[in-house]
């Protein structure tokens, strides 16, 4: 033990009659306690310096660099490395260089330094990536630095693990690297799944692709539910039918999947559904229909403005009111589209600051699709489905007021009614004859 500590504690040992191996054990306990105290104090001081004072200094001088440093883990990792470095250099001052406790503690400190150094460099790469993503230079933003940084991080972590292992075992890193090189083919064959899972899990975590609690959809594996666990080799999903699916983790890198996390972060849940209008029911509005639709509160202002607009356009171009081919006229489909838009905007559940459109798509053999594309502010699944059903119940019921009919394939009831009419017509013909 260091002469200073011997000078301090030897009188106490002699007073209580402590000697031999027992004294040596107490010496080691005291050394460990001193190290713990020193590490704690240095860690607290370095945390304050790196996480509070340095960012403030950078903010005044470097602008966005400081913001990126604060958003990354760089200050925290930089503060952590101070403690093992201090322990490595302080340990010989407390105990002799050849003491077994000194050797073990210094080896562990070196291993810890190797791991934390890799994490510091990785955190600094994250800072550079943040700066790149927020850069005003479009050419720099398009540079795929993220993939390059990921490769560098993997290399750093592998090297840091090797250095940590060699520091603990007190062997040369070159010897380990040469041994690993000779055994690489065997290791790749034996630990193929483990290596693939390890690399995939690193990619998933670095890209933040999947988290515990995310709702994902992966039809290839029959998975549709909540992620409840992520291991080195698999992602465990509890499906909506309460069954559990275990998906190989590398599948999330090689295959496509749907993550609904963005729905939880968004202000609304999308509703995208179409009504297929029978094209034969589309026509110009007659005066009686215009009068009837103008009474509807939601349409009164629209009808007044639209009629004034069409009349002004027709008068300006000298088009007669009876000329339906050249003049502008209101149609029942266009008026219904306007009604659907006004109706959806009037609902309190419609997200106001998100995309909204009621549009007519390409006519098809099954009719004209009139698509409603908007977002519902209530994202709870059961409420969302109920709201969506109520909206389209209303639109399907009110569409007849516009003289429109919804297209649908003939059902069994339609065929039965057709057969009855044919039979009734045939009976009338026979009676007449």
Rosetta blueprint (number, residue, H / E / L):
1 X L
2 X L
3 X H
4 X H
5 X H
6 X H
7 X H
8 X H
9 X H
10 X H
11 X H
12 X H
13 X H
14 X H
15 X H
16 X H
17 X L
18 X L
19 X L
20 X H
21 X H
22 X H
23 X H
24 X H
25 X H
26 X H
27 X H
28 X H
29 X H
30 X H
31 X H
32 X H
33 X H
34 X H
35 X H
36 X H
37 X H
38 X H
39 X H
40 X H
41 X H
42 X H
43 X H
44 X H
45 X H
46 X H
47 X H
48 X H
49 X H
50 X H
51 X H
52 X H
53 X H
54 X H
55 X H
56 X H
57 X H
58 X H
59 X H
60 X H
61 X H
62 X H
63 X L
64 X H
65 X H
66 X H
67 X H
68 X H
69 X H
70 X H
71 X H
72 X L
73 X L
74 X H
75 X H
76 X H
77 X H
78 X H
79 X H
80 X H
81 X H
82 X H
83 X H
84 X H
85 X H
86 X H
87 X H
88 X H
89 X H
90 X H
91 X H
92 X H
93 X H
94 X H
95 X L
96 X L
97 X L
98 X L
99 X L
100 X H
101 X H
102 X H
103 X H
104 X H
105 X H
106 X H
107 X H
108 X H
109 X H
110 X H
111 X H
112 X H
113 X H
114 X H
115 X H
116 X H
117 X H
118 X H
119 X H
120 X H
121 X H
122 X H
123 X H
124 X H
125 X H
126 X H
127 X H
128 X H
129 X H
130 X H
131 X H
132 X H
133 X H
134 X L
135 X L
136 X L
137 X L
138 X H
139 X H
140 X H
141 X H
142 X L
143 X L
144 X L
145 X H
146 X H
147 X H
148 X H
149 X H
150 X H
151 X H
152 X H
153 X H
154 X H
155 X H
156 X H
157 X H
158 X H
159 X H
160 X H
161 X H
162 X H
163 X H
164 X H
165 X H
166 X H
167 X H
168 X H
169 X H
170 X L
171 X L
172 X L
173 X H
174 X H
175 X H
176 X H
177 X H
178 X H
179 X H
180 X H
181 X H
182 X H
183 X H
184 X H
185 X H
186 X H
187 X H
188 X H
189 X H
190 X H
191 X L
192 X H
193 X H
194 X H
195 X H
196 X H
197 X H
198 X H
199 X H
200 X H
201 X H
202 X H
203 X H
204 X H
205 X H
206 X H
207 X H
208 X L
209 X L
210 X L
211 X L
212 X L
213 X L
214 X L
215 X E
216 X E
217 X E
218 X E
219 X H
220 X H
221 X H
222 X L
223 X E
224 X E
225 X E
226 X E
227 X E
228 X E
229 X E
230 X E
231 X L
232 X L
233 X L
234 X E
235 X E
236 X E
237 X E
238 X E
239 X E
240 X L
241 X L
242 X L
243 X L
244 X E
245 X E
246 X E
247 X E
248 X E
249 X L
250 X L
251 X H
252 X H
253 X H
254 X H
255 X L
256 X L
257 X L
258 X E
259 X E
260 X L
261 X H
262 X H
263 X H
264 X H
265 X H
266 X L
267 X L
268 X L
269 X E
270 X E
271 X E
272 X E
273 X E
274 X E
275 X E
276 X E
277 X E
278 X L
279 X H
280 X H
281 X H
282 X L
283 X L
284 X E
285 X L
286 X L
287 X H
288 X H
289 X H
290 X H
291 X H
292 X H
293 X H
294 X H
295 X L
296 X L
297 X H
298 X H
299 X H
300 X H
301 X H
302 X H
303 X H
304 X H
305 X H
306 X H
307 X H
308 X H
309 X H
310 X H
311 X H
312 X H
313 X H
314 X H
315 X H
316 X H
317 X L
318 X L
319 X L
320 X L
321 X L
322 X L
323 X L
324 X L
325 X L
326 X L
327 X L
328 X L
329 X L
330 X L
331 X E
332 X H
333 X H
334 X H
335 X H
336 X H
337 X H
338 X H
339 X H
340 X H
341 X H
342 X H
343 X H
344 X H
345 X H
346 X H
347 X L
348 X L
349 X L
350 X E
351 X L
352 X L
353 X L
354 X L
355 X L
356 X L
357 X E
358 X E
359 X E
360 X E
361 X L
362 X L
363 X L
364 X E
365 X L
366 X L
367 X E
368 X E
369 X E
370 X E
371 X E
372 X E
373 X E
374 X E
375 X E
376 X E
377 X L
378 X L
379 X L
380 X L
381 X H
382 X H
383 X H
384 X H
385 X H
386 X H
387 X H
388 X H
389 X H
390 X H
391 X H
392 X H
393 X H
394 X H
395 X H
396 X H
397 X H
398 X H
399 X H
400 X H
401 X H
402 X H
403 X L
404 X L
405 X L
406 X E
407 X L
408 X L
409 X L
410 X L
411 X L
412 X H
413 X H
414 X H
415 X H
416 X H
417 X H
418 X H
419 X H
420 X H
421 X H
422 X H
423 X H
424 X H
425 X H
426 X H
427 X H
428 X H
429 X H
430 X H
431 X H
432 X H
433 X L
